[in-house]
Amino acid sequence: MQQSNRSADLIRDLYRQDTGYVFAKKPEEIAKEFGFAEVARLASNENPFGPSPRALKEAEKALCSMHRYPDTTHTNLISALRRYHGDYSFVTGVGMDGVIETCIRVLINPGDQVAISTPTFSFYGLAAAAQGGDVTHIPRNPDFSVDIPSFIASARKAKISFLCTPNNPSGTVTPVSDIEEILKNIDGILFLDNAYVEFSPVDYRDLMNRYDNLIIGRTMSKVFGLAGCRVGYAFVPDWFRPVYEKAATPFTLNTISAAAAVGALEDHEYIDRTIAYVKKWRDIFTKESGKTILPSGANFVMIDVTPLTGDQATDFFAQNGVLVRSCRSFPGLADHYIRVCIGEEWENNRFIEVFRRL
């Protein structure tokens, strides 16, 4: 008992609190609890089509080299990203989470300011606090658009600021002109999370050619169907790439995942099919539920389930074999929303049927 108490004393105060990323329930738990052979998995914004055939082929070819450490700079992946996007500077990481952590590691000393537009993905704040950053949350407007003057006022004092567009969990798309207004009026870095941008008509890449305080984070988990491979990357200013590589944990992104990402980037038919499918079903979800669904530029929608709480609605869906995400854990968001991603057709149809009975 004495040793246990001594060990507890060594833990940082931050992790003695009830903090940490909140995960959705596992489908296996719901299936067992409520007696379903299959559960509609609509909580984690995954691609319902499985991995691209080209991604599988490249990953299989890379298996024979798994006894060797990965290429530290992932030359093949960087080259594939340039073929896909154009001549930008890129860095990679284990999911966009890994990219975010490394960017914070490069910039933040204990006590440095970090600004976050909320409600949004909670990991920005968790990662910044872990590095000792002083986090400020800037609430969005009632329609979930970014309060640009308030965001600029806080971001002026911040070394790094985070803004997600399309936003998770609301799906809100921020206009390019608003992002440019922020970049013109802050000295620190703006990290623009574009995890879902392929499902949106808005493109921010050209801003990289005009501003050297912008980082655009991307992921291979959504439109490219590689969530299990954990491949993230970012467009970065030329000056930032060498220090990012210096700060990055060695050999994090593995060879097989990187190879799968190269194949996925080359499978344009798969990408186009995924985007068209998501847009079709996003429209169907919106029509089926009327004004309770907010406009979304992502592969998910956020639904106001008033007078229920998000947890109550999530439990109701679980009892009917549908796994959705309660938005209770998102900082700054009222507790009457759920997030539902686009799944396979049978999953989408089951969701609609259960939603009508909610």
C-alpha positions in Angstrom: 0.0 0.0 0.0 2.9 2.4 0.8 4.4 1.8 -2.6 1.0 2.4 -4.3 0.7 5.8 -2.5 4.2 6.8 -3.5 3.5 5.9 -7.1 0.4 8.0 -7.1 2.4 11.0 -5.8 4.6 10.8 -8.9 1.7 11.3 -11.3 1.2 14.8 -12.7 -1.9 16.6 -11.4 -3.3 16.7 -14.9 -3.7 12.9 -15.0 -5.1 12.6 -11.5 -8.2 14.3 -12.8 -11.0 12.7 -14.8 -9.5 13.8 -18.1 -8.7 11.9 -21.3 -10.2 11.2 -24.7 -13.7 9.8 -24.6 -14.3 6.9 -26.9 -17.6 5.6 -28.3 -18.9 2.3 -27.0 -17.6 -0.8 -28.8 -20.0 -2.5 -31.2 -19.2 -5.8 -29.6 -20.5 -4.6 -26.3 -23.8 -3.4 -27.8 -24.2 -6.6 -29.8 -23.7 -8.7 -26.7 -25.9 -6.5 -24.4 -28.9 -6.2 -26.7 -28.6 -9.4 -28.7 -27.8 -8.2 -32.2 -25.8 -10.2 -34.7 -24.6 -7.0 -36.4 -24.5 -3.5 -35.0 -24.6 -0.4 -37.3 -21.3 1.3 -36.7 -22.0 5.0 -37.2 -20.0 6.5 -34.3 -16.4 6.9 -35.5 -16.6 8.6 -38.9 -15.1 5.6 -40.7 -15.1 4.8 -44.4 -17.8 2.0 -45.0 -16.1 0.6 -48.1 -13.1 -0.9 -46.5 -9.6 -0.2 -47.8 -8.8 0.6 -51.4 -7.7 -2.4 -53.5 -4.5 -0.5 -54.4 -3.8 0.2 -50.8 -4.1 -3.5 -50.0 -1.8 -4.4 -52.8 0.9 -2.0 -51.7 0.6 -3.0 -48.1 1.0 -6.7 -49.0 4.1 -5.9 -51.0 5.6 -4.1 -48.0 5.1 -7.0 -45.6 8.3 -8.7 -46.6 10.3 -5.7 -45.3 8.7 -5.6 -41.9 12.0 -6.8 -40.3 13.6 -3.5 -41.2 13.0 -0.1 -39.6 10.9 2.3 -41.7 12.3 5.1 -43.8 12.5 7.9 -41.3 11.4 10.5 -43.9 8.9 8.2 -45.8 10.2 9.4 -49.2 7.7 7.3 -51.2 4.8 8.6 -49.2 5.9 12.3 -49.5 6.4 11.8 -53.3 2.9 10.3 -53.5 1.5 13.3 -51.6 3.1 15.7 -54.0 1.8 13.8 -57.0 -1.7 14.0 -55.4 -1.7 17.6 -54.1 1.1 19.5 -55.8 4.5 20.8 -54.8 4.0 21.5 -51.1 6.1 20.7 -48.0 4.7 17.7 -46.1 5.3 16.0 -42.8 3.8 12.7 -41.6 2.7 11.1 -38.3 0.8 8.3 -36.7 -2.7 9.7 -37.5 -3.3 13.4 -37.4 -3.2 13.0 -33.6 0.6 12.3 -34.0 1.1 15.3 -36.2 -0.8 17.5 -33.7 1.4 16.2 -30.8 4.6 16.8 -32.7 3.6 20.3 -33.8 2.8 21.2 -30.2 6.1 19.7 -29.0 7.9 21.9 -31.5 6.2 25.1 -30.3 4.9 25.0 -26.8 6.8 25.6 -23.6 5.0 25.3 -20.2 2.7 28.3 -19.8 2.6 29.2 -23.5 -0.8 30.2 -24.9 -2.9 27.9 -27.1 -6.2 29.0 -28.6 -8.9 26.5 -29.7 -12.2 27.2 -31.5 -14.9 25.1 -29.7 -16.9 23.0 -29.6 -14.5 20.7 -31.4 -12.3 17.7 -31.4 -11.1 17.4 -27.7 -7.6 16.1 -28.5 -6.2 19.6 -29.3 -6.7 20.7 -25.7 -5.6 17.3 -24.3 -2.3 17.4 -26.2 -1.6 21.0 -25.5 -2.2 20.6 -21.7 0.0 17.5 -21.8 2.8 19.8 -23.0 2.1 22.4 -20.4 0.3 24.8 -22.6 -2.2 27.3 -21.2 -5.4 26.6 -23.2 -8.1 29.1 -24.1 -11.4 27.9 -25.6 -13.1 30.4 -27.9 -16.8 29.6 -28.3 -18.3 29.5 -31.8 -21.4 31.4 -32.7 -24.9 29.9 -32.1 -24.9 28.6 -35.7 -21.5 27.0 -35.0 -19.7 29.4 -37.4 -16.4 30.7 -36.1 -16.5 34.0 -34.1 -13.7 35.5 -36.1 -13.1 38.7 -34.0 -13.1 36.7 -30.7 -10.9 34.0 -32.2 -8.3 36.5 -33.5 -8.3 38.3 -30.1 -7.3 35.1 -28.4 -5.1 33.7 -31.1 -2.9 36.9 -31.2 -1.5 35.8 -27.8 -1.1 32.2 -28.8 1.9 30.3 -30.2 -0.5 27.9 -31.9 -4.2 28.0 -32.5 -6.5 25.2 -33.6 -9.5 25.4 -35.9 -11.3 22.4 -37.5 -13.1 22.8 -40.8 -15.3 21.0 -41.6 -15.7 21.0 -37.9 -15.9 17.9 -35.7 -18.7 17.4 -34.4 -20.9 20.1 -36.1 -19.7 19.6 -39.7 -19.6 23.3 -40.2 -17.4 24.6 -43.0 -15.5 27.8 -42.4 -15.1 30.1 -45.5 -11.6 30.6 -46.9 -11.9 34.3 -46.5 -12.4 33.8 -42.7 -9.3 31.7 -42.5 -7.4 34.3 -44.4 -8.6 37.1 -42.1 -7.3 35.1 -39.1 -3.9 34.5 -40.8 -3.5 38.2 -41.5 -4.0 39.2 -37.9 -2.1 36.7 -35.8 1.7 36.1 -35.3 1.5 32.5 -34.2 0.7 29.3 -36.1 -2.8 28.4 -37.2 -3.3 24.6 -37.3 -6.2 24.0 -39.7 -7.6 20.5 -39.2 -8.9 19.4 -42.6 -9.6 15.7 -41.7 -13.0 15.8 -43.6 -12.2 18.4 -46.3 -12.5 16.0 -49.2 -16.3 15.8 -48.5 -16.6 19.6 -48.7 -16.5 22.0 -51.7 -14.1 24.3 -50.0 -10.3 24.0 -50.5 -7.7 25.7 -48.3 -4.5 24.5 -49.9 -3.7 27.7 -51.9 -3.4 29.6 -48.6 -0.1 27.7 -48.1 1.4 29.7 -50.9 0.6 33.0 -49.2 1.1 32.5 -45.5 4.0 31.0 -43.6 2.1 30.7 -40.3 -0.4 28.0 -41.6 -0.3 24.3 -41.1 -3.0 22.2 -42.7 -3.5 18.8 -41.1 -4.9 15.9 -43.1 -5.6 12.1 -42.5 -5.8 8.9 -44.5 -8.5 7.6 -42.1 -11.6 9.0 -43.7 -12.0 9.3 -47.5 -9.0 7.0 -48.0 -10.3 4.2 -45.8 -7.2 3.6 -43.7 -8.3 4.4 -40.1 -6.7 1.2 -38.8 -3.3 2.1 -40.4 -3.1 5.5 -38.5 -1.5 7.7 -41.2 -1.6 11.4 -40.8 0.2 14.2 -42.7 0.3 17.9 -42.9 1.1 20.7 -45.3 3.7 22.9 -43.5 5.7 26.0 -44.2 9.2 25.2 -45.5 10.8 26.7 -42.4 8.8 24.3 -40.1 9.6 21.0 -41.7 13.2 20.6 -40.4 12.3 21.4 -36.8 9.2 19.1 -37.0 11.5 16.2 -38.1 13.9 17.0 -35.3 11.1 16.9 -32.7 9.3 13.8 -34.1 9.5 10.4 -32.3 11.8 8.2 -34.4 10.3 5.4 -36.5 6.7 6.0 -35.6 4.8 5.6 -38.9 5.3 2.0 -39.9 6.4 0.7 -43.3 3.1 -1.2 -44.1 0.9 1.8 -43.2 3.0 4.1 -45.3 2.9 1.8 -48.3 -0.9 1.4 -48.0 -1.2 5.2 -48.0 0.8 5.4 -51.2 -1.6 2.9 -52.9 -4.7 4.7 -51.5 -3.5 8.1 -52.9 -3.3 6.5 -56.4 -6.8 5.0 -56.4 -8.8 7.9 -57.7 -11.8 5.8 -58.6 -12.1 4.6 -55.0 -11.8 8.2 -53.7 -14.4 9.6 -56.1 -16.8 6.7 -55.3 -16.5 7.3 -51.6 -17.1 11.1 -51.9 -20.2 10.7 -54.1 -21.6 8.0 -51.8 -21.2 10.2 -48.7 -22.7 13.2 -50.3 -25.7 11.2 -51.5 -26.5 9.7 -48.0 -25.7 13.0 -46.2 -28.5 14.5 -48.3 -30.8 11.6 -47.5 -30.1 11.9 -43.7 -30.9 15.6 -43.9 -34.2 15.2 -45.8 -35.3 12.4 -43.5 -34.9 14.4 -40.3 -35.8 18.0 -41.4 -34.2 20.9 -39.6 -32.8 18.8 -36.7 -29.6 18.1 -38.7 -27.1 20.9 -39.1 -25.6 21.6 -42.6 -22.4 19.4 -42.8 -19.4 19.3 -45.1 -18.1 16.1 -43.6 -18.9 12.4 -43.7 -21.2 12.8 -40.7 -24.0 14.9 -39.4 -24.7 16.4 -36.0 -28.3 16.1 -34.8 -30.1 18.0 -32.1 -32.1 15.4 -30.2 -33.9 17.8 -27.8 -35.6 17.1 -25.4 -33.4 14.1 -24.9 -29.7 14.3 -23.9 -27.1 13.0 -26.2 -26.5 10.0 -23.9 -30.2 9.2 -23.8 -30.5 9.2 -27.6 -27.3 7.2 -27.9 -28.7 4.6 -25.5 -31.9 4.4 -27.4 -30.0 3.8 -30.7 -27.8 1.2 -29.0 -30.9 -0.7 -27.8 -32.0 -0.9 -31.4 -28.6 -2.0 -32.9 -27.2 1.3 -34.0 -24.0 2.8 -32.6 -23.9 6.6 -32.7 -21.8 9.2 -30.8 -23.1 11.2 -28.0 -21.5 14.7 -28.2 -21.5 15.3 -24.4 -17.7 15.0 -24.2 -17.1 17.8 -26.7 -15.9 21.0 -24.9 -18.4 23.8 -25.1 -21.3 21.9 -26.6 -24.8 21.6 -25.0 -25.7 18.1 -24.0 -28.5 17.4 -26.6 -26.6 16.5 -29.7 -25.5 13.2 -31.3 -23.1 12.7 -34.2 -23.9 10.1 -36.9 -21.5 9.1 -39.7 -22.4 7.7 -43.1 -22.1 3.9 -43.1 -23.0 1.0 -45.3 -26.5 1.1 -46.9 -28.0 -1.4 -44.4 -26.5 0.7 -41.5 -27.9 3.9 -42.9 -31.4 2.4 -43.5 -31.4 1.0 -39.9 -30.4 4.4 -38.5 -33.3 6.1 -40.4 -35.8 3.5 -39.3 -34.7 3.9 -35.6 -34.5 7.7 -35.9 -38.1 7.9 -36.9 -39.0 6.2 -33.6 -36.7 8.4 -31.5 
